[in-house]
Amino acid sequence: MPTHTGSCHCGAIAFSFDGEIGQAMACNCSICARKGVLMHFSPEAAFRLTTPEGNMATYRFNTHHIAHHFCPTCGIAPFSRATDKQGTPMVAVNLRCVDGVDPAALTVQMFDGRSL
């Protein structure tokens, strides 16, 4: 299973995760559309934050279910945390922040988050 690394622009938030990157998901909800993220979902158990937790800020809105993490220095949002419908802790990694990933080469699945 491959290991991937990534970070925000300035490097204050860095991470790694294990797993195959198949397709990406683009959501049209009010925050994802503005951020322009392409998401890959990883179980929290396969994700490792490699910089201090205190380096990031967190934004929650609407139901406050998703913790949208971002860098207070450069403003980049490299990942979010939540639980799936079964209660499994998950991380939505912004593939635009992952080293060596070409966003133009990804198959992107659209998700209608605006309708939720």
C-alpha positions in Angstrom: 0.0 0.0 0.0 1.6 3.3 -1.0 2.3 6.1 1.4 1.5 9.7 0.3 2.7 12.9 1.8 1.4 16.5 1.6 1.2 19.8 3.3 -0.2 23.3 3.2 1.7 25.9 1.2 4.1 27.0 3.9 4.6 23.6 5.4 3.2 24.4 8.9 0.7 21.6 8.4 2.1 18.4 7.0 0.7 14.9 6.9 1.0 11.4 5.4 -1.5 8.7 4.7 -1.5 5.2 3.3 -3.7 4.0 0.5 -4.4 3.9 -3.2 -5.7 7.1 -4.7 -8.4 6.2 -7.2 -10.8 8.9 -8.0 -11.3 12.3 -6.4 -14.6 13.9 -5.2 -15.6 17.5 -5.8 -18.4 18.8 -3.7 -20.6 21.8 -4.6 -21.5 22.8 -1.1 -20.9 26.4 0.0 -17.4 25.7 1.5 -16.0 23.1 -0.9 -17.0 25.1 -3.9 -15.2 28.2 -2.6 -12.1 26.2 -1.6 -11.9 24.2 -4.8 -10.9 21.0 -3.1 -10.6 17.6 -4.7 -11.1 15.1 -1.9 -9.8 11.6 -1.2 -11.3 9.9 1.8 -8.9 8.0 4.2 -9.7 6.3 7.4 -8.2 8.3 10.3 -6.2 5.2 11.3 -4.3 5.5 7.9 -3.6 9.2 8.3 -0.8 10.8 10.3 -0.4 14.5 11.0 3.4 15.0 11.0 3.4 18.6 12.4 1.9 19.8 15.7 -1.9 19.9 16.0 -1.5 23.4 17.3 -0.2 24.6 13.9 -3.7 24.5 12.4 -7.0 26.4 12.9 -10.4 24.7 12.5 -13.6 26.0 11.1 -17.0 24.3 11.6 -20.3 25.5 10.2 -23.9 24.3 9.6 -24.2 21.0 11.6 -20.6 21.4 13.0 -20.1 17.7 12.0 -17.0 18.3 9.8 -13.8 19.9 11.2 -12.4 21.9 8.3 -8.7 22.4 9.2 -6.6 25.2 7.6 -3.3 26.9 8.1 -3.6 30.3 9.8 -0.3 31.4 8.1 -0.8 30.6 4.4 -4.6 29.9 4.5 -4.5 26.6 2.7 -7.0 23.9 3.8 -5.2 20.5 3.4 -7.8 18.2 5.1 -11.0 17.9 7.1 -12.1 15.4 9.7 -15.4 13.8 10.4 -17.0 10.4 10.9 -18.8 8.4 8.2 -22.4 7.1 8.5 -21.1 4.0 10.4 -19.2 6.2 12.9 -15.7 5.5 11.5 -13.4 8.5 11.9 -12.4 9.7 8.4 -10.1 12.3 6.9 -11.0 14.1 3.6 -7.6 14.9 2.2 -7.4 17.7 -0.3 -5.6 16.0 -3.2 -4.4 19.4 -4.4 -2.1 19.4 -1.3 -0.6 15.9 -1.9 2.9 15.7 -3.3 3.1 14.2 -6.8 -0.6 14.2 -7.5 -1.6 15.7 -10.9 -5.2 17.0 -10.4 -5.8 17.1 -14.2 -5.1 13.3 -14.3 -7.8 12.4 -11.7 -11.2 11.1 -12.5 -13.5 13.4 -10.5 -16.8 12.3 -9.1 -19.2 15.1 -8.4 -21.2 15.2 -5.1 -24.2 17.5 -4.7 -23.5 18.8 -1.2 -25.5 21.9 -1.9 -28.7 19.8 -1.7 -28.1 18.5 1.8 
